[in-house]
Amino acid sequence: MDMREMDFLIKPIIRLMPYIIIGIFLLSSCTLDATPIPTPDLPRVQFVAPPNNSRVVNNTDLTIDLFAQDSTVGIAKIELYADGGLVKEASLPNYGVQADFRVQINWLASGLGFHVLSAIAYRPDGTRSDETFLSIEIVDG
């Protein structure tokens, strides 16, 4: 390759070099990760008892122990669902609110097989917690 051919190849690269450097600089300062949006501080609810994947005998009156927390406004009520249907709503008297709210709700465990219990806690303004789940297997006695 003679000098003329090398000039033909190198000169366009040299002319583009400032743009290449600026492009590299801009790309290096750019992140492809989106800026995370903070999750709002939601109420939380959890099953205390029975343990997940428990087995109970058919037609047992089962006590479900729930605990909810909200450090900002407080908990106004907790709802318990079985297989998507509302079992009971528990709230404090006189529209009260507590940062920590624990409640026991009875549920008649009937119908052989696996059932899904879920719970949701609410603030007085209606802000709800993420739904939490528990699986129960009902067996023949």
C-alpha positions in Angstrom: 0.0 0.0 0.0 1.5 3.3 -1.0 1.2 6.6 0.8 -1.6 7.9 -1.4 -3.8 4.9 -0.6 -3.1 5.4 3.2 -4.0 9.1 3.0 -7.2 8.1 1.3 -8.1 5.9 4.2 -6.7 7.9 7.1 -7.8 11.5 6.2 -11.6 10.8 6.6 -11.0 9.1 9.9 -8.9 12.1 11.1 -11.7 14.5 10.0 -14.3 12.5 11.9 -12.2 12.1 15.1 -13.7 15.1 17.0 -17.2 13.7 16.4 -16.1 10.2 17.4 -14.6 11.6 20.6 -17.7 13.7 21.4 -19.9 10.7 20.7 -17.9 8.4 23.0 -18.0 11.1 25.7 -21.8 11.4 25.4 -22.4 7.7 25.4 -20.1 7.2 28.4 -22.1 9.7 30.4 -25.4 8.1 29.4 -26.9 5.2 31.3 -29.4 2.9 29.8 -31.0 2.2 33.1 -34.1 4.2 33.8 -34.0 6.3 36.9 -35.9 4.3 39.5 -39.1 5.8 40.7 -39.4 5.3 44.4 -42.2 3.0 45.5 -44.7 4.8 47.7 -44.6 3.8 51.3 -47.6 1.4 51.3 -49.2 -0.3 54.3 -48.1 -3.9 54.8 -50.0 -7.0 55.9 -48.9 -10.5 56.7 -50.3 -13.8 57.8 -49.0 -14.7 61.3 -50.9 -18.0 61.5 -51.5 -20.6 60.2 -48.2 -21.3 58.3 -48.3 -21.3 54.5 -49.2 -24.7 52.9 -50.8 -25.9 56.1 -53.1 -28.9 56.0 -56.4 -28.8 57.9 -59.3 -31.2 58.3 -62.4 -30.4 56.3 -65.0 -28.3 58.1 -62.5 -27.0 60.6 -63.2 -23.5 62.1 -59.7 -22.1 61.4 -58.4 -19.0 63.1 -56.5 -16.7 60.7 -54.1 -14.4 62.5 -53.2 -11.2 60.5 -50.8 -8.4 61.3 -50.7 -5.1 59.4 -48.4 -2.0 59.8 -48.3 1.5 58.4 -45.8 4.0 59.8 -47.2 7.0 58.0 -51.0 7.2 58.6 -52.0 3.9 60.2 -54.2 1.0 59.4 -58.0 1.4 59.3 -59.1 -2.1 58.2 -57.9 -5.5 57.0 -59.9 -7.6 54.6 -59.5 -11.4 54.4 -60.4 -13.3 51.2 -60.8 -17.0 50.5 -60.5 -18.1 46.9 -61.1 -14.5 45.8 -64.3 -14.0 47.8 -64.5 -11.7 50.8 -64.6 -13.6 54.1 -64.6 -10.7 56.5 -63.5 -7.1 57.0 -62.0 -6.2 60.4 -61.7 -2.6 61.5 -61.2 -0.6 64.6 -64.2 0.7 66.5 -65.2 4.3 65.9 -63.2 4.5 62.7 -60.0 4.3 64.7 -56.5 3.9 63.1 -53.4 2.2 64.5 -49.9 2.0 63.2 -49.8 -1.7 64.1 -53.1 -3.6 63.8 -53.4 -7.3 64.6 -56.7 -9.2 64.1 -57.9 -12.8 64.3 -60.6 -13.9 61.8 -62.3 -17.3 61.8 -62.8 -19.1 58.5 -64.7 -22.4 58.0 -62.2 -24.5 56.0 -64.4 -26.5 53.8 -64.1 -28.1 50.4 -61.3 -30.6 49.8 -58.1 -29.5 48.0 -56.0 -26.4 47.9 -57.5 -23.0 48.7 -55.9 -19.5 48.6 -56.4 -17.0 51.3 -55.4 -13.4 50.8 -55.3 -10.3 52.8 -55.3 -6.5 52.1 -54.7 -3.7 54.6 -56.1 -0.2 54.1 -55.3 3.3 55.4 -58.3 5.5 56.2 -57.9 7.3 52.8 -58.3 4.0 51.0 -54.6 3.4 50.1 -54.2 -0.3 50.1 -51.3 -2.7 50.8 -50.1 -5.2 48.3 -52.1 -8.3 48.6 -50.5 -11.1 50.5 -51.3 -14.8 50.0 -51.4 -18.1 51.9 -52.2 -21.6 50.6 -54.2 -24.1 52.7 -54.9 -27.7 51.8 -58.1 -29.1 53.2 -58.1 -32.9 53.7 -60.5 -35.5 54.8 -60.7 -36.1 58.5 
